[in-house]
């Protein structure tokens, strides 16, 4: 009995190796619809409007206290207090918000001579550098505003 099983395996094994190879199923990449992309942008998916605060680094003071209010009608009010600076008055800026094409970065119009972009996250704004990129390294957390 055992010999018959071995003989049967000897004859069927080579035949199975010669069987036709099946082509793997190829799945075509799908593009996301425009509606899907828009629904997953920060300006559509997140509750971004509100007031954000944080203390950002300052070259000649203890820090700049930012209070940035973003309104749902794409306007903003920014109050900057220079902590520890002599004879300083608060800067109050108002203007419009412009969103990038991805809906994840805002530009504050009216702040043209300095970095004026923020990446919008969940209850957080990250101030971007002059090149429009997130600040990296050990000081990255110093450029973050959190929602009240």
C-alpha positions in Angstrom: 0.0 0.0 0.0 2.8 2.4 1.0 4.7 1.6 -2.2 1.6 2.5 -4.3 1.3 5.9 -2.6 5.0 6.6 -3.3 4.7 5.5 -6.9 1.6 7.7 -7.4 3.4 10.7 -6.0 6.4 10.1 -8.2 4.2 10.2 -11.3 1.9 13.1 -10.3 4.6 15.4 -8.9 6.3 16.1 -12.2 2.9 16.6 -13.8 1.8 19.2 -11.3 5.0 21.2 -11.9 4.1 21.5 -15.5 0.7 22.9 -14.9 -0.1 26.3 -16.4 0.9 29.3 -14.2 -1.8 31.7 -13.5 -1.3 35.4 -14.0 -1.5 37.3 -10.7 -4.6 39.6 -10.5 -3.7 43.2 -11.2 -5.6 45.9 -9.4 -5.6 49.2 -11.1 -4.8 52.2 -8.9 -7.8 54.3 -8.2 -7.8 58.0 -8.1 -9.6 59.7 -5.2 -12.6 61.7 -6.3 -12.5 65.5 -5.8 -15.3 65.2 -3.3 -13.2 62.7 -1.2 -10.2 65.0 -1.3 -12.1 68.0 -0.2 -13.8 66.2 2.6 -10.4 65.2 4.0 -8.8 68.6 3.9 -8.1 70.4 7.2 -10.4 73.2 6.2 -13.3 70.8 5.7 -12.5 67.9 8.1 -11.3 69.8 11.2 -13.1 72.2 13.5 -10.4 74.8 12.7 -12.1 78.1 13.6 -11.5 79.4 17.1 -8.8 81.0 19.2 -5.3 79.7 19.4 -2.6 80.8 21.8 1.1 80.1 22.3 4.4 81.7 23.3 6.8 81.8 20.4 10.6 82.6 20.6 11.7 86.2 20.4 15.3 87.4 19.7 15.1 90.5 22.0 12.4 89.6 24.5 11.3 86.7 26.7 8.8 85.5 24.1 5.9 86.6 21.8 2.5 85.7 23.2 0.3 84.9 20.1 -3.5 85.0 20.4 -4.8 84.2 16.9 -8.5 84.0 16.3 -9.6 82.3 13.1 -13.2 82.9 12.0 -15.3 80.7 9.8 -15.7 83.5 7.2 -12.0 83.2 6.5 -10.9 86.2 8.5 -8.5 86.5 11.4 -7.4 88.7 14.3 -3.9 88.3 15.6 -2.7 89.9 18.9 1.0 89.7 19.6 2.3 90.7 23.0 6.1 91.0 23.4 6.7 89.6 26.9 9.5 91.4 28.7 10.1 94.1 26.1 10.4 97.7 27.2 7.7 100.1 26.1 6.1 97.6 23.8 2.5 97.8 22.7 0.6 94.8 21.5 0.4 94.3 17.8 -3.1 93.8 16.6 -3.5 92.6 13.0 -6.7 91.7 11.1 -7.1 90.3 7.7 -8.2 87.5 5.5 -7.1 83.9 5.6 -6.0 82.2 2.3 -6.0 78.3 2.2 -3.6 76.4 0.0 -4.8 74.0 -2.6 -4.6 71.0 -0.2 -6.6 72.9 2.4 -4.0 72.3 5.2 -2.0 75.5 5.3 -3.3 79.0 5.9 -1.7 82.3 4.9 -2.5 85.4 6.9 -2.8 88.3 4.5 -1.4 91.6 5.9 1.7 90.0 7.4 3.9 90.3 4.3 7.3 91.0 5.7 7.6 87.9 7.9 6.6 84.3 8.0 2.8 84.3 7.8 1.8 80.7 7.2 0.5 78.0 9.6 -0.1 74.3 9.1 -3.6 73.5 10.5 -3.8 70.4 12.7 -6.3 69.0 15.1 -6.7 71.8 17.7 -3.2 73.0 16.8 -1.5 75.5 14.5 2.2 75.1 13.5 3.9 78.3 12.4 5.9 77.6 9.3 9.3 79.1 8.3 10.0 81.5 5.4 10.0 78.6 2.9 6.5 77.4 4.1 7.9 74.3 5.8 7.4 73.0 9.4 10.1 73.9 11.8 12.0 70.8 12.8 14.3 69.7 15.6 14.3 70.4 19.3 12.7 73.9 18.9 9.8 72.7 16.8 7.4 72.6 19.7 8.1 76.3 20.4 6.3 77.2 17.2 3.0 75.7 18.0 -0.3 77.4 19.0 -3.0 75.4 20.7 -6.7 76.0 20.6 -8.4 77.3 23.7 
